Amino acid sequence: MALLLEGLGPEAAARVAAAALQPEVIMAAQPPEYWSARFAARGLRMSPRWLREKVLKAGLCYHVDKRVLISPKQLDELFLWRKSSRERDDPTAPAKPSKAYKRALAALQARKNASKKRPT
């Protein structure tokens, strides 16, 4: 463990000392190439480059020297289902109803208004 902390550099070692970054998390985190190979073993095609781009964009990774490391928890967060493709591409974007949802809501409101206007 001490050897790992020495290899991280002074800034990361200080964060570990401050308990901001637990060594167990670093031990579980792996590079995108590792996760890509794990997915490929299960029949899922996912390139390390695509995975790296997504985690960097979402901020769901650790930077150790020039390497990008992803923990299993961060990977779970990356693949959580979100309501729209915009949210999947940008997890920090505010939630916004899709056009299909707006059309369905407008149709339901039109039916409700039409039934109110009918004389009984």
TORLO-704581 format. One record per atom (N, C-alpha, C, O, CB): residue number from 1; x, y, z; residue in one letter. Coordinates in nm, 3 decimals, decimal comma. Glycine has a CB too. Example, Ala and Ser with C-alpha at 12.3 -4.5 7.8 and 13.67 -1.06 7.14 Angstrom:
<recs>
REC/1/1,319/-0,569/0,780/A
REC/1/1,230/-0,450/0,780/A
REC/1/1,320/-0,330/0,780/A
REC/1/1,424/-0,332/0,846/A
REC/1/1,131/-0,447/0,905/A
REC/2/1,285/-0,225/0,708/S
REC/2/1,367/-0,106/0,714/S
REC/2/1,290/0,003/0,787/S
REC/2/1,341/0,114/0,804/S
REC/2/1,408/-0,060/0,572/S
</recs>
This chain:
<recs>
REC/1/0,083/-0,119/0,000/M
REC/1/0,000/0,000/0,000/M
REC/1/0,087/0,125/0,000/M
REC/1/0,057/0,221/-0,070/M
REC/1/-0,094/0,000/0,120/M
REC/2/0,194/0,124/0,078/A
REC/2/0,282/0,240/0,084/A
REC/2/0,344/0,267/-0,052/A
REC/2/0,361/0,383/-0,092/A
REC/2/0,392/0,220/0,190/A
REC/3/0,379/0,161/-0,124/L
REC/3/0,437/0,177/-0,257/L
REC/3/0,337/0,242/-0,352/L
REC/3/0,373/0,326/-0,434/L
REC/3/0,483/0,041/-0,313/L
REC/4/0,210/0,203/-0,340/L
REC/4/0,106/0,263/-0,423/L
REC/4/0,094/0,412/-0,394/L
REC/4/0,085/0,493/-0,486/L
REC/4/-0,028/0,193/-0,400/L
REC/5/0,094/0,448/-0,266/L
REC/5/0,082/0,589/-0,229/L
REC/5/0,201/0,671/-0,278/L
REC/5/0,185/0,786/-0,319/L
REC/5/0,068/0,603/-0,077/L
REC/6/0,320/0,612/-0,273/E
REC/6/0,438/0,682/-0,323/E
REC/6/0,427/0,707/-0,472/E
REC/6/0,469/0,811/-0,521/E
REC/6/0,565/0,602/-0,291/E
REC/7/0,369/0,612/-0,545/G
REC/7/0,356/0,624/-0,690/G
REC/7/0,252/0,726/-0,732/G
REC/7/0,252/0,770/-0,847/G
REC/7/0,323/0,492/-0,749/G
REC/8/0,163/0,764/-0,642/L
REC/8/0,058/0,859/-0,676/L
REC/8/0,107/1,002/-0,687/L
REC/8/0,048/1,082/-0,759/L
REC/8/-0,052/0,852/-0,574/L
REC/9/0,212/1,034/-0,618/G
REC/9/0,262/1,171/-0,618/G
REC/9/0,217/1,244/-0,493/G
REC/9/0,129/1,196/-0,422/G
REC/9/0,215/1,246/-0,741/G
REC/10/0,276/1,359/-0,465/P
REC/10/0,248/1,428/-0,339/P
REC/10/0,105/1,478/-0,324/P
REC/10/0,049/1,472/-0,215/P
REC/10/0,340/1,543/-0,324/P
REC/11/0,046/1,528/-0,433/E
REC/11/-0,090/1,582/-0,424/E
REC/11/-0,192/1,472/-0,391/E
REC/11/-0,274/1,488/-0,302/E
REC/11/-0,129/1,651/-0,554/E
REC/12/-0,185/1,361/-0,465/A
REC/12/-0,278/1,251/-0,440/A
REC/12/-0,253/1,187/-0,306/A
REC/12/-0,348/1,148/-0,237/A
REC/12/-0,267/1,145/-0,550/A
REC/13/-0,126/1,176/-0,265/A
REC/13/-0,096/1,120/-0,134/A
REC/13/-0,153/1,207/-0,022/A
REC/13/-0,198/1,156/0,080/A
REC/13/0,056/1,104/-0,116/A
REC/14/-0,151/1,339/-0,043/A
REC/14/-0,209/1,430/0,056/A
REC/14/-0,361/1,411/0,064/A
REC/14/-0,419/1,417/0,172/A
REC/14/-0,175/1,576/0,022/A
REC/15/-0,425/1,388/-0,053/R
REC/15/-0,571/1,364/-0,052/R
REC/15/-0,605/1,235/0,017/R
REC/15/-0,706/1,226/0,087/R
REC/15/-0,626/1,362/-0,195/R
REC/16/-0,521/1,134/0,000/V
REC/16/-0,543/1,006/0,068/V
REC/16/-0,528/1,027/0,218/V
REC/16/-0,607/0,975/0,296/V
REC/16/-0,445/0,897/0,018/V
REC/17/-0,426/1,103/0,257/A
REC/17/-0,404/1,130/0,399/A
REC/17/-0,521/1,206/0,458/A
REC/17/-0,553/1,189/0,576/A
REC/17/-0,274/1,208/0,418/A
REC/18/-0,583/1,290/0,379/A
REC/18/-0,698/1,367/0,427/A
REC/18/-0,827/1,287/0,417/A
REC/18/-0,935/1,341/0,445/A
REC/18/-0,711/1,497/0,347/A
REC/19/-0,819/1,162/0,379/A
REC/19/-0,933/1,071/0,366/A
REC/19/-1,030/1,114/0,258/A
REC/19/-1,145/1,069/0,258/A
REC/19/-1,006/1,061/0,498/A
REC/20/-0,987/1,199/0,166/A
REC/20/-1,073/1,239/0,055/A
REC/20/-1,075/1,131/-0,052/A
REC/20/-1,171/1,120/-0,128/A
REC/20/-1,025/1,372/-0,005/A
REC/21/-0,971/1,052/-0,059/L
REC/21/-0,960/0,946/-0,159/L
REC/21/-0,909/0,822/-0,088/L
REC/21/-0,791/0,815/-0,052/L
REC/21/-0,865/0,988/-0,277/L
REC/22/-0,995/0,725/-0,067/Q
REC/22/-0,958/0,605/0,007/Q
REC/22/-0,872/0,515/-0,079/Q
REC/22/-0,900/0,497/-0,197/Q
REC/22/-1,083/0,530/0,053/Q
REC/23/-0,766/0,456/-0,023/P
REC/23/-0,679/0,366/-0,100/P
REC/23/-0,755/0,245/-0,156/P
REC/23/-0,719/0,195/-0,263/P
REC/23/-0,564/0,317/-0,012/P
REC/24/-0,858/0,197/-0,086/E
REC/24/-0,934/0,083/-0,134/E
REC/24/-1,003/0,116/-0,267/E
REC/24/-1,017/0,029/-0,354/E
REC/24/-1,038/0,041/-0,030/E
REC/25/-1,044/0,240/-0,281/V
REC/25/-1,110/0,283/-0,405/V
REC/25/-1,009/0,280/-0,519/V
REC/25/-1,040/0,235/-0,630/V
REC/25/-1,171/0,425/-0,390/V
REC/26/-0,889/0,328/-0,491/I
REC/26/-0,786/0,328/-0,595/I
REC/26/-0,751/0,185/-0,634/I
REC/26/-0,725/0,157/-0,751/I
REC/26/-0,660/0,403/-0,546/I
REC/27/-0,749/0,096/-0,537/M
REC/27/-0,715/-0,044/-0,566/M
REC/27/-0,823/-0,109/-0,654/M
REC/27/-0,792/-0,196/-0,735/M
REC/27/-0,698/-0,123/-0,435/M
REC/28/-0,949/-0,068/-0,639/A
REC/28/-1,058/-0,126/-0,717/A
REC/28/-1,073/-0,059/-0,854/A
REC/28/-1,128/-0,119/-0,946/A
REC/28/-1,189/-0,116/-0,640/A
REC/29/-1,025/0,063/-0,866/A
REC/29/-1,039/0,136/-0,993/A
REC/29/-0,945/0,078/-1,098/A
REC/29/-0,831/0,042/-1,068/A
REC/29/-1,010/0,287/-0,972/A
REC/30/-0,995/0,071/-1,220/Q
REC/30/-0,919/0,013/-1,331/Q
REC/30/-0,925/0,106/-1,451/Q
REC/30/-1,015/0,189/-1,461/Q
REC/30/-0,972/-0,128/-1,367/Q
REC/31/-0,830/0,093/-1,543/P
REC/31/-0,832/0,177/-1,665/P
REC/31/-0,944/0,133/-1,760/P
REC/31/-0,995/0,021/-1,748/P
REC/31/-0,697/0,169/-1,738/P
REC/32/-0,984/0,220/-1,853/P
REC/32/-1,090/0,186/-1,947/P
REC/32/-1,062/0,059/-2,028/P
REC/32/-1,155/-0,014/-2,064/P
REC/32/-1,113/0,300/-2,042/P
REC/33/-0,935/0,031/-2,057/E
REC/33/-0,900/-0,090/-2,132/E
REC/33/-0,942/-0,216/-2,057/E
REC/33/-0,987/-0,313/-2,118/E
REC/33/-0,750/-0,094/-2,161/E
REC/34/-0,927/-0,214/-1,925/Y
REC/34/-0,968/-0,328/-1,842/Y
REC/34/-1,119/-0,349/-1,852/Y
REC/34/-1,166/-0,460/-1,874/Y
REC/34/-0,926/-0,307/-1,695/Y
REC/35/-1,195/-0,239/-1,836/W
REC/35/-1,340/-0,250/-1,838/W
REC/35/-1,389/-0,291/-1,977/W
REC/35/-1,486/-0,366/-1,990/W
REC/35/-1,405/-0,118/-1,796/W
REC/36/-1,324/-0,242/-2,080/S
REC/36/-1,360/-0,279/-2,216/S
REC/36/-1,342/-0,429/-2,238/S
REC/36/-1,427/-0,494/-2,299/S
REC/36/-1,276/-0,200/-2,318/S
REC/37/-1,232/-0,483/-2,188/A
REC/37/-1,207/-0,627/-2,200/A
REC/37/-1,310/-0,708/-2,121/A
REC/37/-1,354/-0,813/-2,166/A
REC/37/-1,065/-0,661/-2,152/A
REC/38/-1,348/-0,658/-2,005/R
REC/38/-1,451/-0,727/-1,924/R
REC/38/-1,585/-0,729/-1,997/R
REC/38/-1,654/-0,831/-1,998/R
REC/38/-1,468/-0,659/-1,786/R
REC/39/-1,622/-0,617/-2,058/F
REC/39/-1,747/-0,612/-2,134/F
REC/39/-1,739/-0,703/-2,256/F
REC/39/-1,836/-0,772/-2,288/F
REC/39/-1,777/-0,469/-2,178/F
REC/40/-1,624/-0,704/-2,323/A
REC/40/-1,607/-0,790/-2,442/A
REC/40/-1,620/-0,937/-2,404/A
REC/40/-1,673/-1,015/-2,483/A
REC/40/-1,470/-0,764/-2,508/A
REC/41/-1,573/-0,975/-2,287/A
REC/41/-1,585/-1,114/-2,242/A
REC/41/-1,731/-1,153/-2,222/A
REC/41/-1,765/-1,272/-2,227/A
REC/41/-1,508/-1,134/-2,111/A
REC/42/-1,816/-1,055/-2,201/R
REC/42/-1,960/-1,081/-2,183/R
REC/42/-2,039/-1,053/-2,311/R
REC/42/-2,162/-1,056/-2,311/R
REC/42/-2,016/-0,996/-2,068/R
REC/43/-1,967/-1,027/-2,420/G
REC/43/-2,033/-1,007/-2,549/G
REC/43/-2,079/-0,866/-2,577/G
REC/43/-2,156/-0,844/-2,670/G
REC/43/-2,149/-1,097/-2,559/G
REC/44/-2,034/-0,769/-2,498/L
REC/44/-2,072/-0,629/-2,518/L
REC/44/-1,956/-0,554/-2,579/L
REC/44/-1,846/-0,554/-2,524/L
REC/44/-2,116/-0,563/-2,385/L
REC/45/-1,979/-0,490/-2,694/R
REC/45/-1,874/-0,413/-2,760/R
REC/45/-1,871/-0,272/-2,704/R
REC/45/-1,969/-0,198/-2,713/R
REC/45/-1,895/-0,411/-2,913/R
REC/46/-1,758/-0,235/-2,646/M
REC/46/-1,742/-0,101/-2,592/M
REC/46/-1,594/-0,067/-2,598/M
REC/46/-1,513/-0,130/-2,531/M
REC/46/-1,798/-0,091/-2,445/M
REC/47/-1,559/0,030/-2,677/S
REC/47/-1,417/0,062/-2,693/S
REC/47/-1,365/0,141/-2,572/S
REC/47/-1,440/0,217/-2,511/S
REC/47/-1,395/0,142/-2,823/S
REC/48/-1,240/0,121/-2,540/P
REC/48/-1,180/0,198/-2,429/P
REC/48/-1,185/0,348/-2,456/P
REC/48/-1,201/0,428/-2,363/P
REC/48/-1,036/0,153/-2,407/P
REC/49/-1,170/0,387/-2,581/R
REC/49/-1,173/0,529/-2,616/R
REC/49/-1,310/0,590/-2,586/R
REC/49/-1,318/0,699/-2,528/R
REC/49/-1,137/0,548/-2,764/R
REC/50/-1,417/0,521/-2,626/W
REC/50/-1,553/0,570/-2,600/W
REC/50/-1,578/0,581/-2,450/W
REC/50/-1,631/0,680/-2,401/W
REC/50/-1,658/0,476/-2,665/W
REC/51/-1,538/0,476/-2,378/L
REC/51/-1,557/0,474/-2,233/L
REC/51/-1,481/0,587/-2,166/L
REC/51/-1,533/0,653/-2,076/L
REC/51/-1,514/0,339/-2,175/L
REC/52/-1,357/0,610/-2,208/R
REC/52/-1,276/0,718/-2,152/R
REC/52/-1,341/0,853/-2,178/R
REC/52/-1,348/0,938/-2,089/R
REC/52/-1,133/0,714/-2,212/R
REC/53/-1,390/0,875/-2,300/E
REC/53/-1,456/1,002/-2,333/E
REC/53/-1,578/1,026/-2,246/E
REC/53/-1,599/1,137/-2,197/E
REC/53/-1,496/1,004/-2,481/E
REC/54/-1,659/0,922/-2,227/K
REC/54/-1,782/0,937/-2,147/K
REC/54/-1,752/0,967/-2,001/K
REC/54/-1,816/1,054/-1,942/K
REC/54/-1,867/0,812/-2,158/K
REC/55/-1,656/0,895/-1,941/V
REC/55/-1,628/0,918/-1,799/V
REC/55/-1,561/1,053/-1,778/V
REC/55/-1,585/1,119/-1,676/V
REC/55/-1,538/0,807/-1,743/V
REC/56/-1,478/1,097/-1,873/L
REC/56/-1,417/1,228/-1,860/L
REC/56/-1,523/1,338/-1,872/L
REC/56/-1,519/1,436/-1,797/L
REC/56/-1,309/1,248/-1,967/L
REC/57/-1,616/1,322/-1,965/K
REC/57/-1,722/1,421/-1,984/K
REC/57/-1,812/1,429/-1,861/K
REC/57/-1,855/1,537/-1,821/K
REC/57/-1,805/1,387/-2,107/K
REC/58/-1,840/1,313/-1,802/A
REC/58/-1,929/1,310/-1,685/A
REC/58/-1,854/1,337/-1,555/A
REC/58/-1,917/1,361/-1,452/A
REC/58/-1,998/1,175/-1,676/A
REC/59/-1,721/1,333/-1,558/G
REC/59/-1,644/1,356/-1,436/G
REC/59/-1,645/1,236/-1,344/G
REC/59/-1,627/1,251/-1,223/G
REC/59/-1,696/1,476/-1,363/G
REC/60/-1,667/1,118/-1,398/L
REC/60/-1,678/0,996/-1,317/L
REC/60/-1,551/0,912/-1,328/L
REC/60/-1,557/0,797/-1,372/L
REC/60/-1,799/0,914/-1,360/L
REC/61/-1,438/0,969/-1,288/C
REC/61/-1,313/0,893/-1,296/C
REC/61/-1,212/0,954/-1,201/C
REC/61/-1,230/1,064/-1,149/C
REC/61/-1,258/0,890/-1,440/C
REC/62/-1,105/0,880/-1,180/Y
REC/62/-0,992/0,929/-1,102/Y
REC/62/-0,877/0,953/-1,198/Y
REC/62/-0,860/0,878/-1,295/Y
REC/62/-0,952/0,829/-0,988/Y
REC/63/-0,799/1,056/-1,173/H
REC/63/-0,680/1,085/-1,253/H
REC/63/-0,559/1,054/-1,167/H
REC/63/-0,535/1,118/-1,065/H
REC/63/-0,679/1,234/-1,303/H
REC/64/-0,483/0,956/-1,208/V
REC/64/-0,359/0,921/-1,139/V
REC/64/-0,249/0,934/-1,242/V
REC/64/-0,243/0,858/-1,339/V
REC/64/-0,365/0,775/-1,077/V
REC/65/-0,160/1,031/-1,219/D
REC/65/-0,061/1,069/-1,319/D
REC/65/-0,136/1,105/-1,447/D
REC/65/-0,221/1,194/-1,445/D
REC/65/0,044/0,955/-1,345/D
REC/66/-0,106/1,038/-1,557/K
REC/66/-0,178/1,066/-1,681/K
REC/66/-0,280/0,958/-1,712/K
REC/66/-0,336/0,954/-1,822/K
REC/66/-0,080/1,079/-1,797/K
REC/67/-0,303/0,870/-1,616/R
REC/67/-0,397/0,759/-1,639/R
REC/67/-0,535/0,795/-1,587/R
REC/67/-0,550/0,868/-1,489/R
REC/67/-0,347/0,631/-1,571/R
REC/68/-0,634/0,742/-1,653/V
REC/68/-0,773/0,756/-1,610/V
REC/68/-0,813/0,623/-1,550/V
REC/68/-0,801/0,518/-1,614/V
REC/68/-0,868/0,797/-1,731/V
REC/69/-0,861/0,626/-1,426/L
REC/69/-0,906/0,504/-1,358/L
REC/69/-1,053/0,518/-1,325/L
REC/69/-1,100/0,624/-1,285/L
REC/69/-0,823/0,477/-1,230/L
REC/70/-1,127/0,407/-1,343/I
REC/70/-1,271/0,406/-1,319/I
REC/70/-1,301/0,299/-1,216/I
REC/70/-1,260/0,184/-1,231/I
REC/70/-1,351/0,381/-1,451/I
REC/71/-1,372/0,337/-1,111/S
REC/71/-1,412/0,239/-1,010/S
REC/71/-1,544/0,174/-1,051/S
REC/71/-1,616/0,228/-1,134/S
REC/71/-1,426/0,307/-0,870/S
REC/72/-1,575/0,058/-0,996/P
REC/72/-1,703/-0,006/-1,028/P
REC/72/-1,824/0,083/-0,997/P
REC/72/-1,922/0,082/-1,071/P
REC/72/-1,716/-0,137/-0,952/P
REC/73/-1,816/0,158/-0,888/K
REC/73/-1,927/0,247/-0,851/K
REC/73/-1,945/0,358/-0,956/K
REC/73/-2,058/0,393/-0,990/K
REC/73/-1,903/0,309/-0,712/K
REC/74/-1,834/0,412/-1,005/Q
REC/74/-1,842/0,516/-1,108/Q
REC/74/-1,899/0,459/-1,238/Q
REC/74/-1,974/0,526/-1,308/Q
REC/74/-1,704/0,578/-1,133/Q
REC/75/-1,863/0,337/-1,269/L
REC/75/-1,914/0,271/-1,388/L
REC/75/-2,065/0,251/-1,377/L
REC/75/-2,138/0,272/-1,474/L
REC/75/-1,843/0,136/-1,411/L
REC/76/-2,112/0,210/-1,259/D
REC/76/-2,256/0,197/-1,236/D
REC/76/-2,327/0,330/-1,258/D
REC/76/-2,432/0,335/-1,321/D
REC/76/-2,283/0,145/-1,094/D
REC/77/-2,268/0,436/-1,206/E
REC/77/-2,328/0,569/-1,220/E
REC/77/-2,333/0,611/-1,366/E
REC/77/-2,430/0,674/-1,409/E
REC/77/-2,250/0,671/-1,138/E
REC/78/-2,231/0,578/-1,442/L
REC/78/-2,226/0,614/-1,583/L
REC/78/-2,339/0,548/-1,661/L
REC/78/-2,397/0,609/-1,751/L
REC/78/-2,092/0,575/-1,643/L
REC/79/-2,370/0,424/-1,627/F
REC/79/-2,469/0,350/-1,704/F
REC/79/-2,609/0,350/-1,643/F
REC/79/-2,696/0,275/-1,688/F
REC/79/-2,423/0,210/-1,719/F
REC/80/-2,632/0,434/-1,544/L
REC/80/-2,768/0,445/-1,491/L
REC/80/-2,860/0,496/-1,601/L
REC/80/-2,822/0,585/-1,677/L
REC/80/-2,773/0,539/-1,367/L
REC/81/-2,978/0,440/-1,609/W
REC/81/-3,073/0,483/-1,711/W
REC/81/-3,122/0,621/-1,675/W
REC/81/-3,161/0,648/-1,561/W
REC/81/-3,191/0,383/-1,724/W
REC/82/-3,120/0,708/-1,771/R
REC/82/-3,173/0,842/-1,752/R
REC/82/-3,289/0,861/-1,850/R
REC/82/-3,303/0,784/-1,945/R
REC/82/-3,062/0,951/-1,774/R
REC/83/-3,370/0,961/-1,827/K
REC/83/-3,496/0,977/-1,900/K
REC/83/-3,478/1,008/-2,048/K
REC/83/-3,562/0,966/-2,128/K
REC/83/-3,575/1,086/-1,837/K
REC/84/-3,376/1,077/-2,087/S
REC/84/-3,361/1,114/-2,228/S
REC/84/-3,218/1,093/-2,273/S
REC/84/-3,127/1,079/-2,191/S
REC/84/-3,403/1,259/-2,250/S
REC/85/-3,199/1,090/-2,403/S
REC/85/-3,064/1,072/-2,455/S
REC/85/-2,976/1,192/-2,420/S
REC/85/-2,855/1,177/-2,403/S
REC/85/-3,068/1,051/-2,608/S
REC/86/-3,036/1,309/-2,409/R
REC/86/-2,957/1,427/-2,371/R
REC/86/-2,898/1,409/-2,231/R
REC/86/-2,783/1,444/-2,207/R
REC/86/-3,045/1,555/-2,376/R
REC/87/-2,977/1,354/-2,140/E
REC/87/-2,926/1,331/-2,005/E
REC/87/-2,820/1,223/-2,004/E
REC/87/-2,725/1,230/-1,926/E
REC/87/-3,041/1,294/-1,911/E
REC/88/-2,834/1,122/-2,091/R
REC/88/-2,731/1,017/-2,097/R
REC/88/-2,600/1,074/-2,149/R
REC/88/-2,493/1,035/-2,102/R
REC/88/-2,778/0,900/-2,186/R
REC/89/-2,608/1,165/-2,245/D
REC/89/-2,487/1,225/-2,301/D
REC/89/-2,426/1,327/-2,206/D
REC/89/-2,304/1,342/-2,202/D
REC/89/-2,518/1,290/-2,434/D
REC/90/-2,510/1,397/-2,132/D
REC/90/-2,461/1,498/-2,038/D
REC/90/-2,534/1,481/-1,905/D
REC/90/-2,639/1,541/-1,884/D
REC/90/-2,483/1,642/-2,095/D
REC/91/-2,479/1,399/-1,813/P
REC/91/-2,546/1,371/-1,687/P
REC/91/-2,568/1,495/-1,601/P
REC/91/-2,652/1,493/-1,511/P
REC/91/-2,468/1,271/-1,609/P
REC/92/-2,495/1,603/-1,627/T
REC/92/-2,511/1,723/-1,546/T
REC/92/-2,621/1,814/-1,598/T
REC/92/-2,655/1,914/-1,535/T
REC/92/-2,381/1,799/-1,539/T
REC/93/-2,677/1,781/-1,715/A
REC/93/-2,783/1,863/-1,774/A
REC/93/-2,910/1,854/-1,688/A
REC/93/-2,940/1,747/-1,635/A
REC/93/-2,812/1,820/-1,920/A
REC/94/-2,983/1,963/-1,676/P
REC/94/-3,107/1,957/-1,599/P
REC/94/-3,210/1,868/-1,669/P
REC/94/-3,212/1,859/-1,791/P
REC/94/-3,165/2,098/-1,578/P
REC/95/-3,294/1,804/-1,590/A
REC/95/-3,396/1,716/-1,646/A
REC/95/-3,494/1,799/-1,729/A
REC/95/-3,537/1,907/-1,688/A
REC/95/-3,472/1,639/-1,533/A
REC/96/-3,529/1,748/-1,846/K
REC/96/-3,617/1,821/-1,936/K
REC/96/-3,707/1,718/-2,005/K
REC/96/-3,657/1,618/-2,056/K
REC/96/-3,536/1,906/-2,042/K
REC/97/-3,839/1,740/-2,006/P
REC/97/-3,928/1,644/-2,071/P
REC/97/-3,899/1,631/-2,221/P
REC/97/-3,864/1,729/-2,286/P
REC/97/-4,074/1,684/-2,049/P
REC/98/-3,913/1,511/-2,272/S
REC/98/-3,888/1,489/-2,415/S
REC/98/-4,005/1,542/-2,498/S
REC/98/-4,112/1,572/-2,444/S
REC/98/-3,867/1,338/-2,443/S
REC/99/-3,984/1,553/-2,628/K
REC/99/-4,090/1,599/-2,719/K
REC/99/-4,206/1,501/-2,721/K
REC/99/-4,322/1,542/-2,728/K
REC/99/-4,034/1,619/-2,861/K
REC/100/-4,176/1,372/-2,716/A
REC/100/-4,282/1,271/-2,716/A
REC/100/-4,370/1,285/-2,592/A
REC/100/-4,492/1,273/-2,600/A
REC/100/-4,222/1,129/-2,723/A
REC/101/-4,307/1,312/-2,478/Y
REC/101/-4,383/1,332/-2,355/Y
REC/101/-4,472/1,455/-2,367/Y
REC/101/-4,589/1,452/-2,326/Y
REC/101/-4,287/1,347/-2,235/Y
REC/102/-4,419/1,563/-2,423/K
REC/102/-4,498/1,686/-2,438/K
REC/102/-4,617/1,664/-2,532/K
REC/102/-4,726/1,714/-2,506/K
REC/102/-4,409/1,799/-2,492/K
REC/103/-4,595/1,588/-2,643/R
REC/103/-4,706/1,560/-2,736/R
REC/103/-4,814/1,477/-2,667/R
REC/103/-4,933/1,505/-2,682/R
REC/103/-4,653/1,486/-2,862/R
REC/104/-4,774/1,376/-2,593/A
REC/104/-4,872/1,291/-2,524/A
REC/104/-4,950/1,371/-2,420/A
REC/104/-5,071/1,356/-2,408/A
REC/104/-4,802/1,171/-2,456/A
REC/105/-4,880/1,456/-2,347/L
REC/105/-4,946/1,540/-2,247/L
REC/105/-5,044/1,636/-2,313/L
REC/105/-5,154/1,657/-2,262/L
REC/105/-4,842/1,617/-2,165/L
REC/106/-5,005/1,696/-2,426/A
REC/106/-5,093/1,788/-2,497/A
REC/106/-5,218/1,716/-2,547/A
REC/106/-5,328/1,772/-2,541/A
REC/106/-5,019/1,854/-2,615/A
REC/107/-5,203/1,593/-2,597/A
REC/107/-5,318/1,515/-2,644/A
REC/107/-5,413/1,483/-2,530/A
REC/107/-5,535/1,491/-2,545/A
REC/107/-5,271/1,386/-2,713/A
REC/108/-5,358/1,446/-2,416/L
REC/108/-5,443/1,416/-2,299/L
REC/108/-5,517/1,541/-2,252/L
REC/108/-5,635/1,534/-2,218/L
REC/108/-5,358/1,359/-2,185/L
REC/109/-5,449/1,655/-2,250/Q
REC/109/-5,514/1,778/-2,208/Q
REC/109/-5,623/1,820/-2,307/Q
REC/109/-5,727/1,872/-2,266/Q
REC/109/-5,412/1,890/-2,193/Q
REC/110/-5,599/1,797/-2,437/A
REC/110/-5,700/1,830/-2,539/A
REC/110/-5,823/1,744/-2,520/A
REC/110/-5,935/1,794/-2,530/A
REC/110/-5,642/1,810/-2,681/A
REC/111/-5,806/1,615/-2,492/R
REC/111/-5,921/1,527/-2,466/R
REC/111/-5,998/1,572/-2,342/R
REC/111/-6,121/1,572/-2,341/R
REC/111/-5,876/1,381/-2,448/R
REC/112/-5,924/1,608/-2,240/K
REC/112/-5,988/1,653/-2,116/K
REC/112/-6,068/1,780/-2,140/K
REC/112/-6,181/1,793/-2,092/K
REC/112/-5,882/1,676/-2,005/K
REC/113/-6,011/1,874/-2,214/N
REC/113/-6,081/2,000/-2,245/N
REC/113/-6,202/1,975/-2,334/N
REC/113/-6,305/2,040/-2,317/N
REC/113/-5,984/2,099/-2,312/N
REC/114/-6,191/1,882/-2,429/A
REC/114/-6,302/1,850/-2,519/A
REC/114/-6,418/1,789/-2,441/A
REC/114/-6,534/1,817/-2,470/A
REC/114/-6,256/1,755/-2,630/A
REC/115/-6,386/1,706/-2,344/S
REC/115/-6,495/1,642/-2,266/S
REC/115/-6,563/1,744/-2,176/S
REC/115/-6,680/1,727/-2,144/S
REC/115/-6,440/1,525/-2,181/S
REC/116/-6,495/1,848/-2,134/K
REC/116/-6,554/1,953/-2,050/K
REC/116/-6,648/2,040/-2,132/K
REC/116/-6,747/2,090/-2,078/K
REC/116/-6,445/2,038/-1,986/K
REC/117/-6,618/2,061/-2,261/K
REC/117/-6,697/2,150/-2,345/K
REC/117/-6,827/2,086/-2,392/K
REC/117/-6,921/2,157/-2,428/K
REC/117/-6,617/2,193/-2,463/K
REC/118/-6,833/1,952/-2,393/R
REC/118/-6,954/1,883/-2,438/R
REC/118/-7,070/1,905/-2,341/R
REC/118/-7,054/1,890/-2,220/R
REC/118/-6,927/1,732/-2,454/R
REC/119/-7,184/1,939/-2,394/P
REC/119/-7,300/1,953/-2,304/P
REC/119/-7,348/1,814/-2,263/P
REC/119/-7,349/1,721/-2,344/P
REC/119/-7,416/2,033/-2,372/P
REC/120/-7,387/1,802/-2,142/T
REC/120/-7,438/1,673/-2,094/T
REC/120/-7,587/1,671/-2,082/T
REC/120/-7,645/1,569/-2,043/T
REC/120/-7,379/1,638/-1,962/T
</recs>
